[in-house]
């Protein structure tokens, strides 16, 4: 069984092997510890000169990596907990994402920043957040989010080896130990893949969009749109809705969140007439709000219903029961979906 963690670890090894310009930087990433979530395990032993442990300074790490990228290297930074991307905001938003335009396309910043995100592990308010929405919509910055579908490592390897723009690579912590689901593993689902058309301004698309329907089911009456671990929660909800309530859905899973391409979601909603977005970040002013807004603008009266499911607008508690209350759940998803179609 290949887990998401295994897939990402293999992708880092592949990138370090194929391109001597690839460097890996982060806190506590050297063996035998191998990083807080073990995604970098074994790599410092194999590539001792290009896997570099750093002081505890996220802004400093990313600042150094930006300089490395400007000088022709392809650095990969691990931020130990995604909550700390707040400390790199100036380096990324005001510098790395803008250099290409400031210098008339004479320089590029091929930098990948890996960020473990999310809660449900009891880590408390400052180690359980899902904050990528703070970086969505930043011109010049790509944001990717793997799920269990396909090959998460391929997405990471492409970002490292092919991408020429700064990339935020969002890894939900609960994905790490889940098995990767290839098309042959999805016995209950039909899987289709939609490549990006690269219309994002100034950037070529790297990720793909996955479309899932329940195998042998009638036409779907509701579109679910989600990414990362919440897409896995949505996949569980699809089976529960189909087998227990005869509510049939289609799930759209983008792996590139920015620059964003709405067309795969619009195509699905044109078929179903209804849209439910699911994300683990807080509800207000989030990814789902943007999806709904764009869908309303594009489809108008063709959209019969739209809802968003996300975390409550509260800090994530350390208490298990309270954390479960704040974060969106399978039960929340099923309840909202039923209300939208019945």
C-alpha positions in Angstrom: 0.0 0.0 0.0 1.4 3.4 -1.1 0.3 6.2 1.2 0.2 9.9 0.4 3.3 10.3 2.6 5.2 7.7 0.6 4.2 9.3 -2.6 5.4 12.7 -1.6 8.6 11.3 -0.1 9.3 9.5 -3.4 8.6 12.7 -5.4 11.2 14.6 -3.3 13.7 11.8 -3.9 13.0 11.8 -7.6 13.4 15.6 -7.9 16.7 15.5 -5.9 17.9 12.7 -8.1 17.0 14.1 -11.5 18.1 17.8 -11.0 21.2 18.8 -9.1 19.6 22.3 -8.7 17.0 21.0 -6.3 17.7 21.7 -2.6 15.5 20.9 0.4 15.4 23.2 3.4 13.5 23.1 6.6 13.4 22.7 10.4 14.4 19.3 11.8 14.3 17.6 8.4 17.6 15.7 8.8 17.6 12.0 9.7 16.9 10.2 11.9 14.0 12.6 12.7 13.1 13.2 9.1 10.7 16.1 9.7 7.7 16.6 11.9 5.5 14.4 9.6 8.4 12.2 8.2 7.8 13.3 4.6 11.6 14.0 4.3 12.8 10.8 6.0 15.8 9.3 4.4 16.6 12.2 2.1 19.4 13.8 4.1 21.2 10.5 4.3 21.0 10.1 0.5 21.6 13.8 -0.4 23.6 15.2 2.6 24.8 18.3 0.6 21.4 19.3 -0.6 19.1 18.6 2.4 19.7 21.5 4.8 18.4 21.9 8.3 17.6 25.5 9.2 17.1 27.8 12.3 13.6 28.3 13.5 12.8 31.3 11.3 10.2 30.8 8.6 10.8 34.2 7.1 14.5 33.6 7.0 14.2 30.1 5.4 11.9 31.4 2.7 14.1 34.5 2.2 17.2 32.4 1.6 15.2 30.1 -0.7 14.0 33.0 -2.8 17.6 34.1 -3.2 18.6 30.5 -4.2 15.8 30.5 -6.8 16.9 33.8 -8.3 20.4 32.4 -8.7 19.2 29.4 -10.7 18.5 26.8 -8.1 15.1 25.0 -7.5 14.7 25.1 -3.7 11.9 23.3 -1.8 11.0 24.6 1.7 9.2 22.6 4.3 7.2 24.8 6.8 6.8 22.5 9.8 3.2 23.6 10.4 1.1 25.5 7.8 0.0 27.9 10.5 3.4 29.6 10.2 2.8 30.7 6.6 1.7 34.0 8.2 5.4 34.5 8.9 6.4 34.3 5.2 3.6 36.5 3.8 5.9 39.5 3.1 8.6 37.3 1.5 6.1 35.5 -0.7 3.5 38.1 -1.5 5.6 41.3 -1.8 8.7 39.7 -3.3 8.8 36.1 -4.8 5.4 36.4 -6.5 6.2 39.8 -8.0 9.8 39.5 -9.2 8.9 38.2 -12.6 6.8 41.3 -13.4 9.0 43.8 -11.6 12.0 42.7 -13.7 10.3 42.4 -17.1 10.3 38.6 -17.1 14.2 38.5 -16.9 14.1 36.5 -13.7 12.0 33.6 -12.4 11.5 32.2 -8.9 11.1 28.4 -9.1 10.4 27.9 -5.4 8.1 25.3 -3.8 6.9 25.8 -0.2 5.3 22.7 1.3 2.8 23.4 4.1 1.1 20.8 6.3 -2.3 22.1 7.1 -5.4 21.2 9.0 -6.8 20.0 12.4 -8.5 16.9 13.8 -5.3 16.0 15.7 -5.9 18.0 18.9 -2.9 20.3 18.3 -4.8 23.5 19.4 -5.5 26.9 17.9 -2.0 27.7 16.5 -1.2 24.3 15.0 -4.5 23.2 13.5 -5.5 25.9 11.1 -6.2 25.8 7.4 -4.9 29.1 6.1 -4.3 28.8 2.4 -7.2 31.1 1.7 -5.0 34.0 2.8 -2.8 33.3 -0.2 -5.4 32.6 -2.9 -5.7 35.3 -5.4 -2.2 36.6 -5.0 -0.9 37.4 -8.6 2.1 35.4 -9.5 1.7 32.7 -6.8 0.5 29.1 -7.6 -1.3 27.2 -4.9 -1.6 23.4 -5.3 -3.4 20.9 -3.0 -3.0 17.1 -3.5 -5.7 14.6 -2.5 -5.7 10.8 -2.3 -6.9 10.6 -5.9 -4.3 10.0 -8.6 -0.7 10.4 -7.6 0.1 13.3 -5.2 3.8 12.8 -5.7 3.4 13.5 -9.5 1.9 16.9 -8.6 4.7 17.7 -6.3 7.4 16.6 -8.7 5.9 18.7 -11.5 5.8 21.7 -9.2 9.5 21.2 -8.4 11.0 20.2 -11.7 8.7 22.1 -14.2 7.2 25.0 -12.4 9.0 28.4 -12.8 6.9 30.4 -10.4 6.6 30.3 -6.6 4.2 27.6 -5.4 2.5 26.9 -2.2 1.9 23.2 -1.9 -0.8 22.5 0.7 -0.7 19.1 2.4 -3.5 18.3 4.8 -2.1 16.3 7.7 -4.8 13.6 7.7 -3.9 12.7 4.1 -0.4 11.5 5.0 -1.3 8.0 6.1 -4.2 7.4 3.7 -3.6 5.1 0.7 -3.2 6.7 -2.7 -6.3 5.9 -4.8 -5.6 5.2 -8.5 -8.4 4.7 -11.0 -8.4 0.9 -10.5 -8.7 1.3 -6.7 -11.9 3.3 -7.0 -14.3 0.4 -7.5 -17.3 2.3 -6.3 -16.6 5.3 -8.5 -16.2 6.5 -12.1 -13.2 8.7 -12.4 -12.5 11.3 -15.1 -9.6 13.7 -15.4 -9.8 17.2 -16.8 -6.4 18.8 -17.6 -6.1 22.5 -16.9 -6.1 24.8 -20.0 -3.6 27.2 -18.5 -5.7 30.3 -18.8 -4.4 31.6 -15.5 -2.8 34.9 -16.2 0.9 34.6 -16.7 1.1 31.0 -15.5 0.8 27.6 -17.1 -1.5 25.1 -15.2 0.2 22.2 -13.5 -2.5 20.4 -11.6 -5.6 18.6 -13.0 -9.2 18.4 -11.9 -10.8 15.1 -11.0 -14.5 14.3 -11.5 -16.0 11.5 -9.5 -19.5 9.9 -9.8 -20.9 6.8 -8.1 -20.6 3.9 -10.5 -23.9 2.8 -12.0 -25.9 5.6 -10.4 -28.6 7.7 -12.1 -27.6 11.2 -13.3 -26.3 13.4 -10.4 -28.5 16.1 -9.0 -25.9 17.9 -6.9 -22.3 19.0 -7.5 -19.9 18.7 -4.7 -16.7 20.8 -5.0 -13.8 20.2 -2.6 -10.0 19.6 -2.4 -7.4 18.0 -0.1 -8.7 15.9 2.8 -12.2 17.4 2.6 -12.5 15.8 -0.9 -12.0 12.5 0.8 -14.7 13.3 3.3 -16.9 14.3 0.3 -16.1 10.9 -1.3 -17.4 9.1 1.8 -20.5 11.3 1.7 -21.2 10.4 -1.9 -21.6 6.7 -1.0 -23.7 7.4 2.1 -26.0 9.8 0.1 -26.4 7.3 -2.7 -27.0 4.1 -0.8 -29.0 5.4 2.2 -30.9 8.4 0.7 -30.8 7.8 -3.1 -29.3 11.3 -3.5 -26.7 11.1 -6.4 -23.9 13.5 -6.6 -20.8 14.4 -8.7 -17.6 15.5 -6.9 -15.2 18.0 -8.5 -11.7 18.0 -7.0 -9.2 20.6 -8.3 -5.6 20.2 -7.5 -4.6 23.7 -8.6 -6.4 26.2 -6.4 -4.7 29.3 -7.9 -4.6 30.5 -10.6 -8.1 29.1 -10.5 -10.1 27.6 -13.4 -13.8 27.5 -12.8 -14.9 25.7 -16.0 -14.8 22.1 -14.7 -17.1 23.1 -11.8 -19.4 25.1 -14.1 -19.7 22.1 -16.5 -20.8 19.9 -13.6 -23.3 22.5 -12.2 -24.8 22.8 -15.7 -25.6 19.1 -15.4 -26.9 19.1 -11.8 -28.2 22.7 -11.2 -27.0 22.6 -7.6 -23.6 23.3 -5.9 -22.2 22.6 -2.5 -18.6 23.6 -1.7 -16.7 21.9 1.1 -13.5 23.3 2.7 -11.7 23.0 6.1 -10.8 26.7 6.3 -13.1 29.1 8.1 -16.4 30.0 6.3 -16.2 33.7 5.7 -14.5 35.1 2.6 -13.1 31.7 1.7 -12.5 29.4 -1.4 -16.2 28.3 -1.4 -17.5 31.8 -1.5 -15.4 32.6 -4.6 -16.6 29.4 -6.3 -20.3 30.2 -5.6 -19.8 33.8 -6.7 -18.3 32.8 -10.0 -20.9 30.2 -10.6 -23.7 32.7 -10.0 -22.1 35.1 -12.4 -21.8 32.5 -15.1 -25.0 30.5 -14.7 -27.5 33.0 -13.2 -30.9 31.4 -13.1 -29.4 28.1 -14.2 -28.1 27.6 -10.7 -31.0 26.3 -8.6 -29.3 26.2 -5.2 -25.8 26.8 -3.7 -24.5 26.3 -0.2 -21.1 26.3 1.5 -19.7 24.0 4.2 -16.6 25.1 6.1 -15.2 25.5 9.6 -16.9 27.9 12.0 -15.4 31.3 12.2 -13.6 30.4 15.5 -10.1 29.4 16.5 -9.6 25.6 16.4 -9.9 24.2 19.9 -7.5 21.7 21.5 -10.4 19.8 23.0 -11.4 16.9 20.8 -15.2 17.3 21.1 -15.0 21.1 20.6 -12.6 20.7 17.6 -15.1 18.3 16.0 -17.8 21.0 16.5 -15.8 23.7 14.9 -14.6 21.7 11.9 -16.9 20.5 9.1 -17.9 16.8 9.4 -19.3 14.0 7.3 -22.6 14.4 9.1 -22.8 18.1 8.3 -22.1 17.4 4.7 -24.8 14.7 4.3 -27.4 16.9 6.2 -26.8 19.9 4.0 -26.8 17.8 0.8 -30.2 16.2 1.6 -31.8 19.6 2.4 -30.6 21.0 -0.9 -32.3 18.3 -3.1 -35.3 17.1 -1.1 
